[in-house]
Amino acid sequence: DLCNSAWEALRSVSADASHRIVASGGAGPMQNGVSDVVGFLDRTGRHGLDYCRLTGWSMGNPGRFAQAIPFFQAIDRVFQTHMPERHAAQMAKIRQTNPAFVIPRTAFTTVTVNKNFRTAVHTDSGDLKEGFGVITCPCAGDFTGGELIFPKYRSAVRFSTQDVLLCDVHEHHANGPIVGVGGEFERMSCVLYYRSGMVDCGSPVEELERLKNRKVVLVNGQRKGVTR
C-alpha cells in the first residue's frame, strides 16, 4: 500500500534528465528520461540559489510530497535495521540540522527520483560520505533490463517494487539498457540521502533573509548566487 501511494505521488516528477550531464551520458533533451529532486536542497549557489529550500517539485506539490513521506519512513526503517552504524552517522547529522529541512522521522533530507533514466557510469556527490546509498525502485508495466551495475565488482543488481538496495554510491555505477515499449512501462528509482550541506542551513526565516539579500553574478558564463 505504501508503494502504491508513493507511486501515485511521485510519478508526476518531470525534470528532464539531460541536466545531469555526466549521469545522462551527455544525452540531449527528452532523450533519456526524467531526474527530479524531492525534499530539500542546501545552498548550492547554482543558478543563483544560495539558500536552503524546498525543491521545486516539493513546493509545487505539497500534498503529493506529504503522501510519499510514510514510504520514505518505511525505507528508513530498513536502512536502520540492516546498516545501523551508517544510519546512526546520518542521524547524528540530522540532529544538527534544522528540522524544517529534514524528511520527518528519517535520516534523509532529499530524494532523487529517476524515471526511465538509464545512467552512464558516474559516482554520486553531495551526499554525506559517512552515510550510505539507499535506493528503491517501484516499477510498472513490461520491460527488461535497468540493472544497477558496479564495474569494479563485475556485479549487476536487479531490483524492483518493495526492494531496498543498500550500496556504496561513491563507487562507479551505471544502469543496463532499459528495454520496453515506450509509454507502456515506468521504472522509477528513488535514491534517498542526507545532503552534506544541509547541516549549515539556518531557520526558514534566516534562509528567507538570505534570499532577500542575495545578488546574482555571472561566473564563467553561469549564474551564481552571492549573499551580500
KAFENUR-V881048 format. One record per backbone hydrogen bond with DSSP energy under -1.0 kcal/mol. NH is the residue of the N-H (numbers start at 1). CO is the residue of the C=O. E is the energy in kcal/mol with one decimal. If there is no record, write none. Layout:
# KAFENUR-V881048
NH|CO|E  NH|CO|E
This chain:
# KAFENUR-V881048
5|1|-2.5  6|2|-2.6  7|3|-2.6  8|4|-2.0  9|5|-1.6  10|6|-3.1  11|7|-1.8  13|10|-2.0  17|33|-2.2  19|16|-1.4  20|17|-2.0  21|19|-1.3  24|20|-2.7  25|22|-1.5  26|21|-2.2  31|28|-1.8  34|115|-2.4  35|15|-2.8  36|113|-2.5  38|111|-3.3  40|109|-2.0  41|53|-2.7  44|42|-2.1  45|49|-2.2  47|223|-1.4  48|45|-1.5  49|46|-2.0  50|48|-1.5  53|41|-2.2  55|39|-2.2  59|55|-2.5  60|56|-2.1  61|57|-1.4  65|61|-2.5  66|62|-2.3  67|63|-1.9  68|64|-1.4  72|68|-1.8  73|69|-2.4  74|70|-1.9  75|71|-1.9  76|72|-2.1  77|73|-1.6  78|74|-1.4  79|75|-2.3  80|76|-2.7  81|77|-2.1  82|78|-2.3  83|79|-2.3  87|83|-2.4  88|84|-2.3  89|85|-1.7  90|86|-1.8  91|87|-2.5  92|88|-2.0  93|89|-1.1  94|90|-2.3  95|91|-2.2  97|94|-1.5  101|98|-2.5  102|99|-1.3  103|108|-2.2  109|193|-2.2  110|193|-2.1  111|38|-2.7  112|191|-2.5  113|36|-2.8  114|189|-3.0  115|34|-2.3  116|187|-3.1  120|23|-3.5  122|173|-2.0  124|169|-2.6  128|194|-2.2  131|128|-1.1  133|167|-1.7  135|165|-2.6  136|190|-2.0  140|186|-2.3  144|179|-2.5  146|177|-1.2  148|157|-2.6  149|174|-3.8  150|155|-2.9  153|150|-1.1  154|151|-1.1  155|150|-1.5  157|148|-2.6  163|160|-2.2  165|135|-3.5  167|133|-1.9  169|167|-1.1  171|168|-1.5  173|122|-2.2  174|149|-1.7  175|119|-2.1  176|147|-2.3  179|144|-2.9  184|181|-2.3  186|140|-2.5  188|138|-2.5  189|114|-1.9  190|136|-3.2  191|112|-2.8  192|134|-3.0  193|110|-2.4  196|126|-2.0  198|195|-2.0  200|197|-1.5  201|198|-1.8  207|203|-2.6  208|204|-2.0  209|205|-1.7  210|206|-1.8  211|207|-2.0  212|208|-2.2  213|209|-2.1  215|226|-2.5  217|224|-2.7  219|222|-3.2  222|219|-1.8  224|217|-3.0  225|45|-1.7  226|215|-2.9  228|213|-1.6
